[in-house]
């Protein structure tokens, strides 16, 4: 048999014999089943009398066994005895004894509720356990509840009698009452712990535990009487508003009161809703006032401070349960209702002034409200597009357009990376640049090509190779945005040809690096012709080495570059008259080349050629040193043809020069102007002036002096550049027509039958340059006339492919 011992009961060890001297007792226990007679039970019941305020023995009798007693030199060995554990028999308790117990407990409760403590806590614990065990537990619970209720009614009446100077005094008094009541309730619960655990919690779950019962009494008898609850909430709201206005308040007191409301389950029902309503109204008014009186950056700092202050209040006394609603209320009133006003009033200004920190605050705050980031991205898109159009659409800024676009792009990128750091803003940036840079068709592509040409020319000494490489990477970003990449290709190829043929390239490595960037961006088909130009230059060098080994120079150093027609820009053949001495050398090289490559045709492009002439100024009677009179002139072939004429004559008319050189009038005018009206005037014009007329006469300037031995005479290029630009653009447009025709035929061949709208859509997807619907319709009509496509007889908006 197994015996269970309830350890919450006290027990008394009854020894068989007590000794005055010190003894060492060794005890062994053994349990026996119950074999007691009725007489033993009766005898045991008499011995277990109820002891006043204490407990009698619980029916557990322990007899000492095997004890070894040592005293004054003699030793006596005692034989071990068995310990017998007998069943507990509950004592009989009378009604008078139970009333006596409650009387003592009632007095103890009164002392606790009045003074907050009691002197006889241990005796009260025993009385409470005895009364709970032997008495009516429900009656005991109701009596305790009644005592607490009466005390709360007394506290409520006392509170109503008092007058308070301000809200702080009232809340401090209320907090004191709650603090005392909390301590009293905890002490009562400790005393009646057995009642709560064995009766309330286990047997009668519909009853409130003693702590919750005390809190309910406080809420019912004090907070809900005489409008104490509403007065408490109003006082809290008043102190919070004072703090929001800048006054100092007792945060500890507010924390105590709000903690009280939470424990009373009154925070959500009585306080939270009025608090949020007050917060909403406070920041609604403050937001309008602050935004009207201050600039946007000042207002943003104010909003940041308000949110920080509210988060501090949450930490100090409000708690985390209201955090989401409170912060949302502040954000809604200070940010959400003013999103459009904030962006309209200050976004462009902050962007222009590059106020990174203020923009970061604005972006962070707008992200806290619904659709705030959407409005932010929209205003960013509008700003970029507006500022970009101011650069692109102004013809007066064509010379600085690319440089300004690079600076503008760099500024926007810096702002996005440091202030916004958002993928949405990056996408908006790309979209806005692509939008505004193509509002002016073809021109940005042309200017980007010319900008790169300026950076890659040999005269550019502003940057190192590393800086040049970085600049080219930035230009490639702009290149990605332009739609008319064929325009860029045409102008880039024309400028590249000049750099290669006239040896004006700053670095072949930089040229090839730029070519690699274009190839990675647009593919090998885009750079096929450009790569062919470099191949021609390399092959021409090998040809010249072979020619010089075979032919004698006769004092003239000839250099020829053979250009493949399909790779290089198209040049107009000229009819210049070459002097016999030079013409013989050209024919000699032509014979050499055709012998190596039969079946080919060579056409001389004198407009792209240049030469170096040795000239002697002054006369034979001059006293100057002959070294100072001799110069080397680096000129174009056209300029050289004109200067050759003055070997045989000192003075020639305009018509004489024209007939002797065979140069066209427009080109001849620029040549003469560069020789007679430029910085290095090796010819004299009669009459003097900057413009060339057909009646002018020219003579050799024997008085020409220059500090340098080698002199480069540049040709006037302004008018020629305008005409070249027009011709290049027209050629691109003509090439586009071929591409459109090819795309239409390719689509119709694959689809056989297609509606007009679907054909137009397919063409837009395949063509990589902008095209107007009117131009596309013209190309379709052209293909119909040439029997590539035909209209359907049943529906004119449907086309059929003609095999």
ROVODO-47693 format. One line per 3 residues: number of its first residue (from 1); for each residue x, y, z of C-alpha. Coordinates in steps of 0.001 Angstrom, whole numbers, padded with zeros to 6 digits, m for minus. Example, Ala and Ser with C-alpha at 12.3 -4.5 7.8 and 13.67 -1.06 7.14 Angstrom:
! residues 2
1	012300:m004500:007800; 013670:m001060:007140 .
This chain:
! residues 803
1	000000:000000:000000; 001157:003546:m000792; 000658:006397:001624 .
4	000526:010057:000451; 001601:012789:002862; 000154:016318:002271 .
7	003063:018601:002987; 000913:021699:003514; m000106:020181:006886 .
10	002022:020741:009980; 003116:017709:011975; 004507:017170:015458 .
13	007292:014745:016268; 006515:013063:019588; 009616:011499:021132 .
16	009370:008703:023599; 011827:010235:026012; 013640:013558:026068 .
19	017155:013971:027414; 018634:017172:028773; 022094:016263:027522 .
22	023088:016422:023833; 022386:013255:021884; 022953:012019:018402 .
25	019795:010343:017062; 019783:008014:014104; 016268:007199:012926 .
28	014939:004708:010429; 011331:004723:009266; 009122:001906:008185 .
31	005497:002125:007084; 002812:m000345:008025; m000716:m000763:006701 .
34	m003587:000402:008807; m004590:m002326:011308; m005993:m000132:014054 .
37	m008888:m001174:016240; m011855:001011:017153; m010403:001557:020581 .
40	m007157:002864:019103; m009057:005230:016835; m011057:006561:019748 .
43	m007956:006980:021895; m006154:008801:019088; m009026:011220:018583 .
46	m008884:012299:022215; m005207:013151:021938; m005700:015431:018924 .
49	m007399:018415:020493; m007625:021608:018438; m005078:024068:019704 .
52	m006318:027719:019873; m004591:029526:017040; m002255:026662:016098 .
55	m002574:023228:014563; m002696:019869:016374; m000740:016880:015175 .
58	m001902:015465:011835; m002006:011873:013027; 001615:011129:012211 .
61	003418:009533:015174; 007171:008971:015022; 008883:006809:017615 .
64	012654:007129:018065; 014756:004170:017069; 018367:003077:017307 .
67	019611:006001:019385; 023135:006107:020788; 023299:008260:023945 .
70	026614:009450:025298; 026782:010976:028750; 029539:011273:031359 .
73	031572:008338:030198; 028938:005624:030016; 027410:004368:026793 .
76	024041:002669:026422; 022933:001048:023222; 019224:001180:022411 .
79	017638:m001380:020096; 016042:000093:016955; 012267:000397:016852 .
82	009906:000620:013952; 008087:003888:013044; 004383:003493:012516 .
85	002515:005937:010246; m001196:005994:011025; m004060:007388:008941 .
88	m005167:010974:009571; m008542:011476:011188; m010029:014953:010771 .
91	m010835:016592:014088; m014322:017787:014894; m014572:021646:014837 .
94	m017520:023439:016411; m019385:026514:015089; m018131:028607:017999 .
97	m014550:027782:017061; m015170:028847:013408; m016708:032165:014525 .
100	m013745:032788:016762; m011445:032175:013832; m013339:034649:011602 .
103	m013372:037275:014373; m009601:037170:014538; m009346:037214:010728 .
106	m011779:040145:010416; m009737:042162:012841; m006609:041323:010895 .
109	m008250:042368:007618; m009326:045632:009191; m005782:046322:010319 .
112	m004433:045561:006857; m006957:047773:005069; m006486:050639:007510 .
115	m002741:050604:008074; m001483:048369:005263; 000103:045819:007597 .
118	m000592:043485:010585; 001420:042319:013544; 000051:038780:013687 .
121	000627:037665:010120; 001685:034120:011048; m001359:033532:013251 .
124	m003614:034938:010542; m002150:032438:008103; m003024:029552:010429 .
127	m006505:030916:011108; m007145:031387:007403; m006066:027821:006630 .
130	m008176:026362:009475; m011235:028362:008520; m010840:027396:004881 .
133	m010450:023718:005746; m013208:023392:008320; m015551:026213:007356 .
136	m017670:027370:004400; m015250:028517:001679; m017883:030481:m000296 .
139	m018966:032350:002814; m015329:033165:003610; m014745:034462:000061 .
142	m017839:036698:000221; m016836:038056:003626; m013399:039001:002331 .
145	m014974:040653:m000709; m017312:042578:001561; m014489:043895:003695 .
148	m012610:045105:000624; m015760:046686:m000797; m016498:048572:002426 .
151	m012980:049886:002520; m013178:051102:m001107; m016452:052879:m000355 .
154	m014742:054630:002515; m011782:055656:000299; m014166:056944:m002367 .
157	m016012:059096:000137; m012742:060501:001480; m011525:061280:m002025 .
160	m014735:063117:m002859; m014318:065387:000179; m010848:066597:m000777 .
163	m010112:069682:m002880; m007124:069660:m005253; m005159:072624:m006576 .
166	m004427:071122:m009969; m004506:067936:m011990; m001131:066812:m010711 .
169	m002313:066895:m007086; m005431:064896:m007925; m003519:062267:m009848 .
172	m000906:062022:m007104; m003640:061366:m004512; m005306:058792:m006732 .
175	m001965:057101:m007379; m001359:056942:m003622; m004725:055295:m002979 .
178	m004034:052747:m005706; m000553:052006:m004431; m001833:051358:m000897 .
181	m004704:049290:m002190; m002342:047197:m004323; m000123:046416:m001356 .
184	m003151:045582:000796; m004585:043286:m001822; m001262:041478:m002265 .
187	m001054:040917:001522; m004645:039646:001690; m003949:037265:m001168 .
190	m000867:035912:000621; m002840:035314:003821; m005692:033565:002026 .
193	m003423:031791:m000410; m004853:028362:000477; m008381:029605:m000181 .
196	m007415:030978:m003596; m005472:027935:m004746; m007686:025142:m003470 .
199	m011089:026724:m003693; m011239:029702:m006105; m008866:028490:m008783 .
202	m009666:024771:m008753; m013282:024466:m007637; m015021:027741:m008466 .
205	m013455:029205:m011579; m016362:031633:m011997; m015038:033564:m009001 .
208	m012311:036156:m009431; m008942:035475:m007841; m008311:037647:m004806 .
211	m006102:040136:m006691; m008606:040565:m009505; m011404:040790:m006928 .
214	m009599:043657:m005203; m008968:045441:m008537; m012625:045021:m009489 .
217	m013693:046524:m006160; m011353:049468:m006723; m012717:050033:m010211 .
220	m016357:049601:m009178; m016454:051384:m005838; m013931:054186:m006485 .
223	m013210:054769:m010179; m016808:054470:m011356; m018242:056664:m008577 .
226	m018403:060466:m008628; m016894:060552:m012169; m013446:059726:m010794 .
229	m012610:057808:m013952; m013453:060642:m016355; m011706:063136:m014084 .
232	m008614:060926:m014077; m008609:060669:m017884; m009107:064423:m018290 .
235	m006243:065125:m015905; m003925:062782:m017813; m004868:064355:m021145 .
238	m004277:067821:m019737; m000801:066912:m018517; 000072:065253:m021836 .
241	m001011:068354:m023743; 001046:070551:m021409; 004090:068410:m022156 .
244	003437:068607:m025909; 003347:072400:m025601; 006753:072406:m023943 .
247	005937:072361:m020198; 007570:069967:m017751; 005347:067288:m016202 .
250	005833:064399:m013764; 006418:061444:m016107; 006681:059021:m013183 .
253	003247:060028:m011929; 001747:059586:m015390; 003386:056179:m015664 .
256	001889:055129:m012312; m001607:056302:m013235; m001592:054731:m016698 .
259	m000217:051485:m015226; m003139:051593:m012780; m005595:051963:m015660 .
262	m004022:049007:m017440; m004294:046792:m014341; m007895:047876:m013893 .
265	m008621:047041:m017557; m009687:050648:m018084; m006904:051760:m020434 .
268	m008519:050600:m023650; m012108:051338:m022710; m011796:054662:m020867 .
271	m008474:056270:m021807; m007146:055214:m025208; m009948:056538:m027432 .
274	m010069:060058:m025813; m006270:060175:m025863; m006102:059393:m029586 .
277	m008887:061901:m030329; m007016:064615:m028448; m003778:063687:m030253 .
280	m005543:063867:m033602; m006972:067335:m032943; m003752:068679:m031419 .
283	m001541:067720:m034351; m004146:068677:m036931; m004100:072274:m035710 .
286	m000350:072357:m035080; 000415:070909:m038507; m001494:073583:m040369 .
289	000058:076384:m038307; 003633:075119:m038630; 003409:074485:m042384 .
292	001980:077949:m043068; 004533:079768:m040936; 007731:077865:m041763 .
295	009674:076561:m044721; 009474:072894:m045617; 012880:071945:m044078 .
298	011895:073598:m040788; 008539:071830:m040872; 010216:068479:m041538 .
301	012439:068928:m038491; 009338:069783:m036451; 007591:066599:m037598 .
304	010661:064514:m036792; 010806:066013:m033306; 007099:065363:m032698 .
307	007421:061696:m033672; 010521:061363:m031491; 008692:062970:m028544 .
310	005729:060633:m028917; 008028:057621:m029003; 009670:058919:m025820 .
313	006250:059218:m024160; 005500:055665:m025158; 008656:054514:m023429 .
316	008117:056638:m020314; 004473:056111:m019476; 002127:055243:m022345 .
319	003409:051760:m023111; 003752:049896:m026383; 000113:048850:m026847 .
322	m000849:052259:m028264; 002316:052759:m030298; 000924:051830:m033698 .
325	m002241:053928:m033376; m000497:056890:m031759; 002326:057134:m034310 .
328	m000140:056586:m037132; m002282:059464:m035833; 000734:061795:m035682 .
331	001914:060776:m039148; m001548:061145:m040635; m002017:064694:m039371 .
334	001506:066028:m039848; 002435:064183:m043044; m000463:062377:m044705 .
337	m002750:065390:m045025; 000078:067657:m046225; 001917:065437:m048744 .
340	000962:067522:m051782; 001654:070815:m049977; 005067:069630:m048777 .
343	006168:068452:m052212; 004730:071415:m054076; 006176:073974:m051688 .
346	009650:072626:m051080; 010683:069667:m053222; 012056:071578:m056224 .
349	013863:074066:m053992; 015559:071336:m051964; 016522:069505:m055150 .
352	018010:072649:m056708; 019941:073472:m053542; 021001:069812:m053129 .
355	019881:069642:m049496; 020663:065978:m048994; 019735:065720:m045315 .
358	016399:067513:m045736; 015523:065370:m048751; 016382:062254:m046768 .
361	014089:063374:m043939; 011323:064133:m046442; 011686:060723:m048092 .
364	011763:058927:m044724; 008661:060713:m043483; 006709:060194:m046700 .
367	007475:056485:m046546; 005599:056345:m043249; 002243:057263:m044800 .
370	000120:055551:m047398; 001146:056342:m051006; 003746:058809:m049749 .
373	006547:057168:m051710; 004348:057156:m054833; 003856:060930:m054653 .
376	007557:061357:m053941; 008510:059390:m057048; 006015:061342:m059145 .
379	007459:064699:m058075; 010984:063368:m058640; 009988:062299:m062147 .
382	008386:065696:m062820; 011424:067568:m061512; 013943:065580:m063570 .
385	011858:065919:m066704; 011321:069663:m066250; 014972:070463:m065569 .
388	016105:068165:m068345; 013837:069798:m070916; 015274:073180:m069965 .
391	018674:071863:m071040; 017686:069821:m074091; 015073:072059:m075705 .
394	017123:075266:m075568; 019162:075629:m078820; 021374:078204:m077145 .
397	022706:075465:m074848; 023696:073076:m077631; 027395:073714:m077081 .
400	027160:072827:m073395; 024194:070434:m073513; 026097:067201:m072941 .
403	028258:068637:m070178; 025205:070046:m068415; 023366:066741:m068806 .
406	026310:064890:m067277; 026412:067263:m064320; 022641:067066:m063924 .
409	022731:063259:m064047; 025533:063160:m061503; 023595:065450:m059130 .
412	020440:063360:m059410; 022376:060124:m058855; 024058:061562:m055762 .
415	020742:062702:m054336; 019082:059349:m054966; 021955:057338:m053486 .
418	022466:059503:m050401; 018929:060767:m049683; 016471:058253:m051140 .
421	018311:054949:m051611; 015297:053410:m053306; 014999:051211:m056374 .
424	011757:052983:m057254; 013588:056315:m057427; 016314:054757:m059575 .
427	013691:053493:m062015; 011977:056892:m062053; 015331:058534:m062774 .
430	015907:056315:m065822; 012379:056794:m067078; 012508:060595:m066751 .
433	015867:060886:m068540; 014712:058689:m071380; 011546:060768:m071645 .
436	013025:064257:m071865; 016214:063459:m073785; 014158:062154:m076732 .
439	011757:065105:m076800; 014171:066752:m079233; 014765:064079:m081853 .
442	018298:063388:m083153; 020007:066461:m081675; 021109:064929:m078358 .
445	022523:061909:m080219; 024497:064192:m082535; 025824:066313:m079673 .
448	026829:063278:m077625; 028878:062014:m080589; 030558:065403:m080956 .
451	031208:065597:m077214; 033011:062250:m077344; 034951:063483:m080371 .
454	036126:066503:m078410; 037293:064301:m075540; 039146:061833:m077782 .
457	040982:064442:m079882; 044674:064915:m079386; 044220:068554:m078394 .
460	042309:067559:m075241; 044791:067836:m072383; 042302:068524:m069611 .
463	042077:064944:m068353; 044294:061963:m067646; 043524:058584:m069185 .
466	041786:057451:m065983; 039633:060587:m065897; 038894:060200:m069606 .
469	037782:056601:m069065; 035503:057682:m066229; 034055:060438:m068397 .
472	033345:058004:m071238; 031499:055718:m068806; 029277:058627:m067786 .
475	028612:059542:m071413; 027592:055964:m072105; 024853:056360:m069499 .
478	023381:059206:m071560; 023876:057155:m074709; 021623:054413:m073290 .
481	018732:056860:m073021; 018721:058090:m076621; 016480:056295:m079096 .
484	018143:057528:m082290; 021308:055504:m081901; 021696:055372:m085684 .
487	022122:059166:m085654; 024833:058789:m083042; 026528:056106:m085126 .
490	026589:058287:m088244; 028148:061301:m086513; 030495:059202:m084413 .
493	031751:057414:m087527; 032300:060711:m089348; 034259:062186:m086439 .
496	036205:058982:m085897; 037244:059045:m089566; 038671:062535:m089179 .
499	040557:061584:m086023; 042069:058507:m087641; 042887:060042:m091028 .
502	044331:063273:m089680; 046118:061608:m086759; 044180:063665:m084229 .
505	043275:060855:m081880; 044557:061368:m078344; 044998:057650:m077696 .
508	044309:054564:m079772; 043723:052676:m076509; 040985:055145:m075557 .
511	039470:054814:m079026; 039348:051040:m078743; 038004:051280:m075199 .
514	035140:053443:m076406; 034537:051021:m079259; 034325:048179:m076725 .
517	031761:050092:m074669; 029590:050613:m077740; 029908:046958:m078653 .
520	028838:045802:m075197; 025924:048214:m075227; 024578:047730:m078767 .
523	026120:044527:m080047; 028703:043654:m082673; 026447:044639:m085579 .
526	026422:048231:m084368; 030230:048465:m084255; 031005:046317:m087309 .
529	031804:049280:m089576; 033713:051093:m086850; 035915:048062:m086290 .
532	036451:047917:m090057; 037868:051443:m089972; 040556:050376:m087512 .
535	041351:047348:m089690; 041812:049634:m092719; 044242:051797:m090792 .
538	046315:048780:m089781; 046335:047327:m093336; 047290:050697:m094799 .
541	050356:050863:m092575; 051462:047436:m093784; 050905:048484:m097422 .
544	052989:051632:m096991; 055840:049643:m095479; 055878:047364:m098511 .
547	055598:050291:m100910; 058497:052177:m099350; 060713:049112:m099494 .
550	060033:048760:m103233; 059800:052343:m104480; 062155:055260:m104030 .
553	060771:058406:m102378; 062582:061021:m104556; 062650:063399:m101576 .
556	058879:063237:m100964; 057558:061244:m098023; 054220:059880:m099230 .
559	051637:058320:m096916; 048460:056704:m098262; 045505:055269:m096340 .
562	043210:052917:m098254; 039598:053113:m097076; 036948:050444:m097645 .
565	033872:052197:m099016; 031356:050308:m096837; 033138:051099:m093571 .
568	033836:054798:m093917; 031514:057758:m094392; 030538:058646:m097916 .
571	032686:061440:m099394; 031955:063503:m102493; 034620:063045:m105215 .
574	036546:066238:m105977; 038176:067536:m109151; 041252:069225:m107713 .
577	044246:069634:m110039; 047303:067983:m108491; 050788:069267:m109441 .
580	052683:066918:m111798; 055345:066052:m109249; 052756:064809:m106740 .
583	050499:063261:m109386; 053317:060956:m110506; 053737:059621:m106986 .
586	049990:058997:m106644; 049901:057075:m109925; 052907:055103:m108838 .
589	051227:054015:m105592; 047971:053241:m107441; 049844:050902:m109787 .
592	051518:049213:m106820; 048208:048685:m105015; 046290:047369:m108032 .
595	049070:044909:m108744; 048596:043482:m105250; 044773:043650:m105292 .
598	043399:043196:m108788; 039787:044066:m109556; 039616:046947:m107116 .
601	039042:050613:m107810; 040831:053495:m106115; 039409:057003:m105873 .
604	041563:059771:m104387; 039921:061885:m101655; 042021:065054:m101645 .
607	039621:066804:m099235; 040766:064449:m096453; 044490:064755:m097222 .
610	047103:067017:m095671; 050712:067849:m096345; 053758:069595:m094928 .
613	055426:072331:m097029; 058793:073964:m096551; 058576:077719:m097111 .
616	061136:080516:m097129; 059994:084068:m096375; 061781:087397:m096877 .
619	064130:088321:m099779; 067749:087830:m100680; 068715:091267:m099362 .
622	067323:090489:m095854; 069781:090751:m092976; 067872:088216:m090889 .
625	069216:084737:m090285; 068157:082227:m092883; 066973:079903:m090071 .
628	064415:082485:m088999; 063104:082831:m092576; 062518:079123:m093165 .
631	059313:077537:m091871; 057399:074255:m092162; 053706:074723:m092857 .
634	051294:071932:m091908; 048287:072481:m094197; 045545:070607:m096012 .
637	046086:069495:m099609; 043748:072248:m100843; 045775:074841:m098950 .
640	048966:073309:m100318; 047682:073506:m103923; 047042:077224:m103493 .
643	050460:077845:m101937; 052198:075878:m104760; 050952:078503:m107234 .
646	053059:081194:m105583; 056290:079384:m106443; 055920:080775:m109965 .
649	054041:084017:m109290; 053997:086552:m106458; 050453:087826:m107183 .
652	047322:086002:m108401; 043657:086886:m108739; 040794:084819:m107313 .
655	039912:083491:m110763; 043518:082546:m111468; 043654:080485:m108279 .
658	040343:078809:m109085; 041367:077822:m112621; 044779:076560:m111549 .
661	043588:074421:m108615; 040135:073239:m109786; 038745:073660:m106267 .
664	035033:074446:m105948; 034139:078048:m105170; 032731:077411:m101705 .
667	035694:075335:m100646; 038155:077735:m102287; 036722:080645:m100333 .
670	037386:078886:m097025; 040916:077939:m098144; 041869:081492:m099118 .
673	040284:082868:m095983; 042399:080578:m093795; 045620:081582:m095633 .
676	045024:085326:m095934; 042700:086223:m093053; 043631:083813:m090255 .
679	046220:084009:m087525; 049037:082796:m089786; 048680:085077:m092871 .
682	051152:083651:m095355; 049227:085460:m098151; 048119:089056:m098466 .
685	044619:089899:m099669; 043959:093004:m101738; 041897:094791:m100597 .
688	042294:093795:m096924; 039281:092276:m095158; 037872:089152:m093507 .
691	035579:088028:m096330; 036681:086637:m099689; 035297:088106:m102912 .
694	035763:087030:m106513; 037452:090372:m107310; 040129:089943:m104662 .
697	043805:089478:m105471; 046365:087577:m103428; 050139:087866:m103178 .
700	052846:086056:m101260; 053506:087613:m097837; 057288:087835:m097740 .
703	057102:089760:m094477; 055422:086860:m092616; 057141:086117:m089307 .
706	056337:083571:m086606; 058163:082470:m083476; 057615:078772:m084248 .
709	059382:076785:m086922; 056506:074369:m087506; 053221:076154:m088083 .
712	049824:074532:m088428; 047295:076519:m090462; 043769:075377:m089689 .
715	041054:075546:m092321; 037771:077340:m091677; 035195:074624:m090846 .
718	032061:076406:m089568; 029907:076438:m092679; 031134:073025:m093730 .
721	030062:071546:m090381; 026487:072772:m090758; 026222:071296:m094215 .
724	027802:068018:m093115; 025336:067726:m090265; 022406:068165:m092620 .
727	023788:065669:m095092; 024555:063127:m092379; 021059:063406:m090904 .
730	019426:063051:m094311; 021473:059957:m095026; 020389:058416:m091720 .
733	016754:059108:m092568; 017252:057428:m095916; 018829:054406:m094244 .
736	015891:054252:m091836; 013504:053876:m094741; 015371:050767:m095818 .
739	015252:049410:m092288; 011504:050063:m092055; 010902:048316:m095379 .
742	012981:045346:m094278; 011128:045095:m090956; 007696:045195:m092653 .
745	008643:042531:m095188; 010191:040360:m092479; 007050:040568:m090334 .
748	004633:039943:m093209; 006676:037024:m094472; 006416:035379:m091065 .
751	002744:036212:m090380; 001398:036068:m093982; m001754:038032:m093038 .
754	m001892:040841:m090494; m004069:043778:m089490; m002721:047302:m089790 .
757	m002657:047973:m086044; m000815:044729:m085303; 001694:045403:m088083 .
760	002415:048864:m086678; 002857:047406:m083188; 005274:044756:m084448 .
763	007300:047389:m086290; 007623:049493:m083128; 008911:046460:m081264 .
766	011554:045606:m083864; 012794:049070:m084833; 015211:050690:m082414 .
769	014702:054288:m083528; 011666:056568:m083162; 009242:056568:m086082 .
772	006000:058431:m086669; 002848:056526:m087684; 002582:058700:m090807 .
775	006077:057679:m091961; 005311:054035:m091288; 002118:054256:m093321 .
778	004058:055763:m096240; 006487:052859:m096210; 003589:050368:m096245 .
781	002108:052154:m099255; 005487:052047:m100963; 005729:048286:m100438 .
784	002198:047838:m101792; 003185:049725:m104960; 006250:047494:m105336 .
787	004141:044335:m104880; 005684:043188:m101604; 002383:043534:m099736 .
790	m001240:043779:m100860; m004441:044892:m099169; m007230:042449:m098477 .
793	m010210:042807:m100817; m012634:042287:m097940; m010973:044571:m095381 .
796	m008659:047468:m096264; m007055:047322:m092791; m005725:043815:m093460 .
799	m002542:043121:m095435; m001392:039959:m097210; 002192:039033:m097976 .
802	002940:038619:m101664; 005329:035735:m102199 .
